[in-house]
């Protein structure tokens, strides 16, 4: 009887193993096929896809705690992967423990995205224990993980002296004012964090005061996102006071925080003295004409702000007049957004007058303001004199496109501005 040849997976020709690997996911290769034996590791190491595998995207795969365990075991020895995204994977506190164990040993991972899981306070404690020892992770996203104020306390204690984390996203975790009180010490003592996202965390004026206390002496944070909280006018005042002393924050987002015209006044006063802030986002804050007037006063004296977003703020033509008067004197603002206010054709006339004299503004967005055909005529006339504006957005303004084309045809013969007439079509440029 002829001898039977038994073929082992471990003795397959290299090229055949490559073809098998072609049909495996990155997750399977890293978590299930590595460390079978020395020969197989060498084959995988020489496999072209593995050689370039630095990013592992497992979003919405629902790997759960069990899959996280396999991944964590692989990460303890992996030296290739620098970025892992595990968005919405049903990872709970047990999975957090597995990842924490892995981070204690891994020296390659730079970015970890855990958004939309269920780590909770217990899971984040395991991760933060690892952060006290890990020296390579620079970006951590734990947005929407039910951390609450207890979880934030664990996190704050861990990153007090962490020397690698640069970007931290802890938005949508309902930390509230109680959790925010743990962050000032981080801002005072941590020397590496440059971006902090606290969006939608039910932080009110007391929490804003805590953050402001930390910002006064912070020398590294450049971006702070507090969008969709409820800091109100009082919280805006606390932050404005901090801005007078802070020399490093360049981007501040306070979108949807109910600051009103009083809060806008506090921030405007801070703009007179602040010499660091470059981008300020204040959309959806009901600042109205009074708040716009105060901000205009701040812009007359400010010499660093480049971008100001005032979308959806109930600003009418009176408020626009104050802002456009400021543009005659301001020489640094390059982007101004006023979408979905109530400018009308009168407000557009004010902008047209300002554009004839302003030589720094490059982007102007006034979509959804009922400008109409008459307002379009005003802006078109101004563009015949302005040579610095590169983008003009006035989509959803009740402007007939044929009329707009007629108005802007002459202006665009000598101007390179891109004009956006609607959200779906119509870009005019020459």
Secondary structure, 3 states (H helix, E strand, C coil): CCCCCCCCHHHCCHHHHHHHHHCCCHHHHHHHHCCCCHHHHHHHHHCHHHHCCCEEECCCCCCHHHHHHHHHHHHCCCCCCCEEECCCCCCCHHHHHHHHHHHHHCCCCCEEECCCCCCHHHHHHHHHHHHCCCCCCCEEECCCCCCHHHHHHHHHHHHCCCCCCCEEECCCCCCHHHHHCCHHHHHHHCCCCCEEECCCCCCCHHHHHHHHHHHHHCCCCCEEECCCCCCHHHHHHHHHHHHCCCCCCCEEECCCCCCHHHHHHHHHHHHHHCCCCCEEECCCCCCHHHHHHHHHHHHHHCCCCCEEECCCCCCEHHHHHHHHHHHCCCCCCCEEECCCCECHHHHHHHHHHHHCCCCCCCEEECCCCCCHHHHHHHHHHHHCCCCCCCEEECCCCCCCHHHHHHHHHHHHCCCCCEEECCCCCCEECC
